[in-house]
């Protein structure tokens, strides 16, 4: 779990990580959701869940950085559609790295309402005998 999660100018940001699709946060255009971890963390996938309405034309960039260095683009999407309310969509990070900070930056085109944002870590499983 991230130590801190923030969105500038938005209260109740905890609704984005409460594992409850019935709660949501309205984000202004060009908002970014920032996650900070105490130690470098590898994220292999992430999910976004729409709020109570479908979304169309959504664009965003997922970035990571270690410490105070520059941001590295990990994934970038444009013209994305969430066809129904509370739709969870998973996305793969093709070249994951170990970062203390992650952020999802949304495009300047429109505000967006989301129910959940999840950063997922890879899981190693032992083979079943």
mmCIF file of the C-alpha atoms, coordinates in Angstrom:
data_MODEL
# 
_entry.id   MODEL 
# 
loop_
_atom_site.group_PDB 
_atom_site.id 
_atom_site.type_symbol 
_atom_site.label_atom_id 
_atom_site.label_alt_id 
_atom_site.label_comp_id 
_atom_site.label_asym_id 
_atom_site.label_entity_id 
_atom_site.label_seq_id 
_atom_site.pdbx_PDB_ins_code 
_atom_site.Cartn_x 
_atom_site.Cartn_y 
_atom_site.Cartn_z 
_atom_site.occupancy 
_atom_site.B_iso_or_equiv 
_atom_site.pdbx_formal_charge 
_atom_site.auth_seq_id 
_atom_site.auth_comp_id 
_atom_site.auth_asym_id 
_atom_site.auth_atom_id 
_atom_site.pdbx_PDB_model_num 
ATOM 1   C CA . UNK A 1 1   ? 0.000   0.000   0.000   1.00 0.00 ? 1   UNK A CA 1 
ATOM 2   C CA . UNK A 1 2   ? 1.128   3.507   -0.758  1.00 0.00 ? 2   UNK A CA 1 
ATOM 3   C CA . UNK A 1 3   ? 2.114   5.617   2.227   1.00 0.00 ? 3   UNK A CA 1 
ATOM 4   C CA . UNK A 1 4   ? 0.401   8.701   0.785   1.00 0.00 ? 4   UNK A CA 1 
ATOM 5   C CA . UNK A 1 5   ? -2.035  9.361   -2.046  1.00 0.00 ? 5   UNK A CA 1 
ATOM 6   C CA . UNK A 1 6   ? -2.838  12.875  -3.138  1.00 0.00 ? 6   UNK A CA 1 
ATOM 7   C CA . UNK A 1 7   ? -4.651  14.869  -5.782  1.00 0.00 ? 7   UNK A CA 1 
ATOM 8   C CA . UNK A 1 8   ? -4.102  18.607  -5.757  1.00 0.00 ? 8   UNK A CA 1 
ATOM 9   C CA . UNK A 1 9   ? -7.223  20.528  -4.853  1.00 0.00 ? 9   UNK A CA 1 
ATOM 10  C CA . UNK A 1 10  ? -9.391  17.456  -4.205  1.00 0.00 ? 10  UNK A CA 1 
ATOM 11  C CA . UNK A 1 11  ? -10.692 16.297  -0.829  1.00 0.00 ? 11  UNK A CA 1 
ATOM 12  C CA . UNK A 1 12  ? -11.770 12.751  0.000   1.00 0.00 ? 12  UNK A CA 1 
ATOM 13  C CA . UNK A 1 13  ? -9.050  11.252  -2.198  1.00 0.00 ? 13  UNK A CA 1 
ATOM 14  C CA . UNK A 1 14  ? -9.176  8.095   -0.037  1.00 0.00 ? 14  UNK A CA 1 
ATOM 15  C CA . UNK A 1 15  ? -12.271 7.036   -2.002  1.00 0.00 ? 15  UNK A CA 1 
ATOM 16  C CA . UNK A 1 16  ? -9.937  6.189   -4.900  1.00 0.00 ? 16  UNK A CA 1 
ATOM 17  C CA . UNK A 1 17  ? -8.269  3.394   -2.918  1.00 0.00 ? 17  UNK A CA 1 
ATOM 18  C CA . UNK A 1 18  ? -10.988 2.156   -0.565  1.00 0.00 ? 18  UNK A CA 1 
ATOM 19  C CA . UNK A 1 19  ? -11.902 -0.980  -2.598  1.00 0.00 ? 19  UNK A CA 1 
ATOM 20  C CA . UNK A 1 20  ? -15.458 0.323   -2.940  1.00 0.00 ? 20  UNK A CA 1 
ATOM 21  C CA . UNK A 1 21  ? -16.705 1.163   -6.444  1.00 0.00 ? 21  UNK A CA 1 
ATOM 22  C CA . UNK A 1 22  ? -19.719 2.907   -4.903  1.00 0.00 ? 22  UNK A CA 1 
ATOM 23  C CA . UNK A 1 23  ? -17.482 5.775   -3.749  1.00 0.00 ? 23  UNK A CA 1 
ATOM 24  C CA . UNK A 1 24  ? -15.887 8.128   -6.256  1.00 0.00 ? 24  UNK A CA 1 
ATOM 25  C CA . UNK A 1 25  ? -13.822 11.256  -6.706  1.00 0.00 ? 25  UNK A CA 1 
ATOM 26  C CA . UNK A 1 26  ? -14.418 13.991  -9.284  1.00 0.00 ? 26  UNK A CA 1 
ATOM 27  C CA . UNK A 1 27  ? -11.080 15.068  -10.728 1.00 0.00 ? 27  UNK A CA 1 
ATOM 28  C CA . UNK A 1 28  ? -10.617 18.367  -12.565 1.00 0.00 ? 28  UNK A CA 1 
ATOM 29  C CA . UNK A 1 29  ? -9.174  18.419  -16.085 1.00 0.00 ? 29  UNK A CA 1 
ATOM 30  C CA . UNK A 1 30  ? -5.380  17.906  -16.095 1.00 0.00 ? 30  UNK A CA 1 
ATOM 31  C CA . UNK A 1 31  ? -5.452  16.400  -12.581 1.00 0.00 ? 31  UNK A CA 1 
ATOM 32  C CA . UNK A 1 32  ? -2.807  13.995  -11.400 1.00 0.00 ? 32  UNK A CA 1 
ATOM 33  C CA . UNK A 1 33  ? -3.092  11.283  -8.777  1.00 0.00 ? 33  UNK A CA 1 
ATOM 34  C CA . UNK A 1 34  ? 0.180   10.845  -6.879  1.00 0.00 ? 34  UNK A CA 1 
ATOM 35  C CA . UNK A 1 35  ? 1.232   7.746   -4.931  1.00 0.00 ? 35  UNK A CA 1 
ATOM 36  C CA . UNK A 1 36  ? 4.257   7.718   -2.603  1.00 0.00 ? 36  UNK A CA 1 
ATOM 37  C CA . UNK A 1 37  ? 5.861   4.577   -1.138  1.00 0.00 ? 37  UNK A CA 1 
ATOM 38  C CA . UNK A 1 38  ? 8.468   4.453   1.657   1.00 0.00 ? 38  UNK A CA 1 
ATOM 39  C CA . UNK A 1 39  ? 10.625  2.040   -0.348  1.00 0.00 ? 39  UNK A CA 1 
ATOM 40  C CA . UNK A 1 40  ? 11.024  1.379   -4.088  1.00 0.00 ? 40  UNK A CA 1 
ATOM 41  C CA . UNK A 1 41  ? 8.035   -0.628  -5.269  1.00 0.00 ? 41  UNK A CA 1 
ATOM 42  C CA . UNK A 1 42  ? 7.560   -2.556  -8.530  1.00 0.00 ? 42  UNK A CA 1 
ATOM 43  C CA . UNK A 1 43  ? 4.154   -2.197  -10.134 1.00 0.00 ? 43  UNK A CA 1 
ATOM 44  C CA . UNK A 1 44  ? 3.384   -4.517  -13.062 1.00 0.00 ? 44  UNK A CA 1 
ATOM 45  C CA . UNK A 1 45  ? -0.274  -3.615  -13.696 1.00 0.00 ? 45  UNK A CA 1 
ATOM 46  C CA . UNK A 1 46  ? -2.744  -0.938  -12.742 1.00 0.00 ? 46  UNK A CA 1 
ATOM 47  C CA . UNK A 1 47  ? -6.494  -0.523  -12.894 1.00 0.00 ? 47  UNK A CA 1 
ATOM 48  C CA . UNK A 1 48  ? -8.878  2.384   -13.264 1.00 0.00 ? 48  UNK A CA 1 
ATOM 49  C CA . UNK A 1 49  ? -12.583 2.112   -12.427 1.00 0.00 ? 49  UNK A CA 1 
ATOM 50  C CA . UNK A 1 50  ? -15.101 4.587   -13.792 1.00 0.00 ? 50  UNK A CA 1 
ATOM 51  C CA . UNK A 1 51  ? -17.577 6.201   -11.404 1.00 0.00 ? 51  UNK A CA 1 
ATOM 52  C CA . UNK A 1 52  ? -21.346 6.286   -11.938 1.00 0.00 ? 52  UNK A CA 1 
ATOM 53  C CA . UNK A 1 53  ? -21.251 7.203   -15.662 1.00 0.00 ? 53  UNK A CA 1 
ATOM 54  C CA . UNK A 1 54  ? -19.513 5.845   -18.757 1.00 0.00 ? 54  UNK A CA 1 
ATOM 55  C CA . UNK A 1 55  ? -16.414 7.741   -19.913 1.00 0.00 ? 55  UNK A CA 1 
ATOM 56  C CA . UNK A 1 56  ? -15.256 8.452   -23.452 1.00 0.00 ? 56  UNK A CA 1 
ATOM 57  C CA . UNK A 1 57  ? -12.170 10.071  -24.909 1.00 0.00 ? 57  UNK A CA 1 
ATOM 58  C CA . UNK A 1 58  ? -10.161 9.745   -21.712 1.00 0.00 ? 58  UNK A CA 1 
ATOM 59  C CA . UNK A 1 59  ? -6.381  10.151  -21.916 1.00 0.00 ? 59  UNK A CA 1 
ATOM 60  C CA . UNK A 1 60  ? -3.679  9.728   -19.277 1.00 0.00 ? 60  UNK A CA 1 
ATOM 61  C CA . UNK A 1 61  ? -0.024  8.974   -18.614 1.00 0.00 ? 61  UNK A CA 1 
ATOM 62  C CA . UNK A 1 62  ? 1.313   6.735   -15.834 1.00 0.00 ? 62  UNK A CA 1 
ATOM 63  C CA . UNK A 1 63  ? 4.751   7.829   -14.625 1.00 0.00 ? 63  UNK A CA 1 
ATOM 64  C CA . UNK A 1 64  ? 7.226   6.636   -12.005 1.00 0.00 ? 64  UNK A CA 1 
ATOM 65  C CA . UNK A 1 65  ? 10.332  8.050   -10.361 1.00 0.00 ? 65  UNK A CA 1 
ATOM 66  C CA . UNK A 1 66  ? 12.873  7.034   -7.754  1.00 0.00 ? 66  UNK A CA 1 
ATOM 67  C CA . UNK A 1 67  ? 13.509  9.751   -5.196  1.00 0.00 ? 67  UNK A CA 1 
ATOM 68  C CA . UNK A 1 68  ? 13.614  13.321  -6.457  1.00 0.00 ? 68  UNK A CA 1 
ATOM 69  C CA . UNK A 1 69  ? 14.724  12.415  -9.995  1.00 0.00 ? 69  UNK A CA 1 
ATOM 70  C CA . UNK A 1 70  ? 12.828  12.970  -13.211 1.00 0.00 ? 70  UNK A CA 1 
ATOM 71  C CA . UNK A 1 71  ? 9.612   11.154  -14.101 1.00 0.00 ? 71  UNK A CA 1 
ATOM 72  C CA . UNK A 1 72  ? 9.718   8.113   -16.405 1.00 0.00 ? 72  UNK A CA 1 
ATOM 73  C CA . UNK A 1 73  ? 6.726   7.379   -18.629 1.00 0.00 ? 73  UNK A CA 1 
ATOM 74  C CA . UNK A 1 74  ? 5.516   3.843   -17.884 1.00 0.00 ? 74  UNK A CA 1 
ATOM 75  C CA . UNK A 1 75  ? 2.272   3.809   -19.886 1.00 0.00 ? 75  UNK A CA 1 
ATOM 76  C CA . UNK A 1 76  ? 0.342   6.294   -21.975 1.00 0.00 ? 76  UNK A CA 1 
ATOM 77  C CA . UNK A 1 77  ? -3.250  5.987   -23.229 1.00 0.00 ? 77  UNK A CA 1 
ATOM 78  C CA . UNK A 1 78  ? -5.522  8.176   -25.308 1.00 0.00 ? 78  UNK A CA 1 
ATOM 79  C CA . UNK A 1 79  ? -9.117  8.054   -26.538 1.00 0.00 ? 79  UNK A CA 1 
ATOM 80  C CA . UNK A 1 80  ? -10.001 5.420   -23.938 1.00 0.00 ? 80  UNK A CA 1 
ATOM 81  C CA . UNK A 1 81  ? -13.619 4.439   -23.306 1.00 0.00 ? 81  UNK A CA 1 
ATOM 82  C CA . UNK A 1 82  ? -15.255 3.018   -20.209 1.00 0.00 ? 82  UNK A CA 1 
ATOM 83  C CA . UNK A 1 83  ? -18.529 1.749   -21.686 1.00 0.00 ? 83  UNK A CA 1 
ATOM 84  C CA . UNK A 1 84  ? -20.546 1.457   -18.495 1.00 0.00 ? 84  UNK A CA 1 
ATOM 85  C CA . UNK A 1 85  ? -20.665 2.792   -14.945 1.00 0.00 ? 85  UNK A CA 1 
ATOM 86  C CA . UNK A 1 86  ? -18.220 1.242   -12.462 1.00 0.00 ? 86  UNK A CA 1 
ATOM 87  C CA . UNK A 1 87  ? -16.263 -0.485  -15.233 1.00 0.00 ? 87  UNK A CA 1 
ATOM 88  C CA . UNK A 1 88  ? -12.877 -1.721  -14.019 1.00 0.00 ? 88  UNK A CA 1 
ATOM 89  C CA . UNK A 1 89  ? -10.203 -1.770  -16.716 1.00 0.00 ? 89  UNK A CA 1 
ATOM 90  C CA . UNK A 1 90  ? -6.770  -3.350  -16.162 1.00 0.00 ? 90  UNK A CA 1 
ATOM 91  C CA . UNK A 1 91  ? -3.604  -2.162  -17.911 1.00 0.00 ? 91  UNK A CA 1 
ATOM 92  C CA . UNK A 1 92  ? -0.167  -3.788  -18.190 1.00 0.00 ? 92  UNK A CA 1 
ATOM 93  C CA . UNK A 1 93  ? 3.052   -1.875  -17.595 1.00 0.00 ? 93  UNK A CA 1 
ATOM 94  C CA . UNK A 1 94  ? 5.333   -3.260  -20.310 1.00 0.00 ? 94  UNK A CA 1 
ATOM 95  C CA . UNK A 1 95  ? 8.620   -2.336  -18.602 1.00 0.00 ? 95  UNK A CA 1 
ATOM 96  C CA . UNK A 1 96  ? 7.993   -2.059  -14.865 1.00 0.00 ? 96  UNK A CA 1 
ATOM 97  C CA . UNK A 1 97  ? 10.656  -0.622  -12.603 1.00 0.00 ? 97  UNK A CA 1 
ATOM 98  C CA . UNK A 1 98  ? 11.207  0.017   -8.918  1.00 0.00 ? 98  UNK A CA 1 
ATOM 99  C CA . UNK A 1 99  ? 9.906   3.475   -8.013  1.00 0.00 ? 99  UNK A CA 1 
ATOM 100 C CA . UNK A 1 100 ? 9.045   5.312   -4.793  1.00 0.00 ? 100 UNK A CA 1 
ATOM 101 C CA . UNK A 1 101 ? 6.610   7.620   -6.568  1.00 0.00 ? 101 UNK A CA 1 
ATOM 102 C CA . UNK A 1 102 ? 3.953   6.980   -9.183  1.00 0.00 ? 102 UNK A CA 1 
ATOM 103 C CA . UNK A 1 103 ? 1.487   9.364   -10.729 1.00 0.00 ? 103 UNK A CA 1 
ATOM 104 C CA . UNK A 1 104 ? -1.383  9.162   -13.165 1.00 0.00 ? 104 UNK A CA 1 
ATOM 105 C CA . UNK A 1 105 ? -1.686  12.428  -15.121 1.00 0.00 ? 105 UNK A CA 1 
ATOM 106 C CA . UNK A 1 106 ? -4.967  12.968  -16.939 1.00 0.00 ? 106 UNK A CA 1 
ATOM 107 C CA . UNK A 1 107 ? -5.374  14.978  -20.130 1.00 0.00 ? 107 UNK A CA 1 
ATOM 108 C CA . UNK A 1 108 ? -6.475  18.571  -20.226 1.00 0.00 ? 108 UNK A CA 1 
ATOM 109 C CA . UNK A 1 109 ? -9.580  17.791  -22.276 1.00 0.00 ? 109 UNK A CA 1 
ATOM 110 C CA . UNK A 1 110 ? -12.155 17.207  -19.523 1.00 0.00 ? 110 UNK A CA 1 
ATOM 111 C CA . UNK A 1 111 ? -12.772 16.453  -15.890 1.00 0.00 ? 111 UNK A CA 1 
ATOM 112 C CA . UNK A 1 112 ? -13.224 12.813  -14.929 1.00 0.00 ? 112 UNK A CA 1 
ATOM 113 C CA . UNK A 1 113 ? -14.899 10.892  -12.100 1.00 0.00 ? 113 UNK A CA 1 
ATOM 114 C CA . UNK A 1 114 ? -13.270 7.659   -10.932 1.00 0.00 ? 114 UNK A CA 1 
ATOM 115 C CA . UNK A 1 115 ? -14.187 5.111   -8.281  1.00 0.00 ? 115 UNK A CA 1 
ATOM 116 C CA . UNK A 1 116 ? -10.872 3.311   -7.912  1.00 0.00 ? 116 UNK A CA 1 
ATOM 117 C CA . UNK A 1 117 ? -7.222  3.486   -8.944  1.00 0.00 ? 117 UNK A CA 1 
ATOM 118 C CA . UNK A 1 118 ? -5.039  0.496   -8.119  1.00 0.00 ? 118 UNK A CA 1 
ATOM 119 C CA . UNK A 1 119 ? -1.323  -0.114  -8.562  1.00 0.00 ? 119 UNK A CA 1 
ATOM 120 C CA . UNK A 1 120 ? -0.700  -3.862  -8.593  1.00 0.00 ? 120 UNK A CA 1 
ATOM 121 C CA . UNK A 1 121 ? 2.512   -5.641  -7.708  1.00 0.00 ? 121 UNK A CA 1 
ATOM 122 C CA . UNK A 1 122 ? 3.704   -8.830  -9.409  1.00 0.00 ? 122 UNK A CA 1 
ATOM 123 C CA . UNK A 1 123 ? 3.083   -12.005 -7.451  1.00 0.00 ? 123 UNK A CA 1 
ATOM 124 C CA . UNK A 1 124 ? 5.379   -15.020 -7.536  1.00 0.00 ? 124 UNK A CA 1 
ATOM 125 C CA . UNK A 1 125 ? 3.653   -18.331 -7.117  1.00 0.00 ? 125 UNK A CA 1 
ATOM 126 C CA . UNK A 1 126 ? 5.186   -21.720 -6.622  1.00 0.00 ? 126 UNK A CA 1 
ATOM 127 C CA . UNK A 1 127 ? 4.185   -24.277 -9.229  1.00 0.00 ? 127 UNK A CA 1 
ATOM 128 C CA . UNK A 1 128 ? 1.469   -26.680 -8.205  1.00 0.00 ? 128 UNK A CA 1 
ATOM 129 C CA . UNK A 1 129 ? 2.926   -30.206 -7.905  1.00 0.00 ? 129 UNK A CA 1 
# 
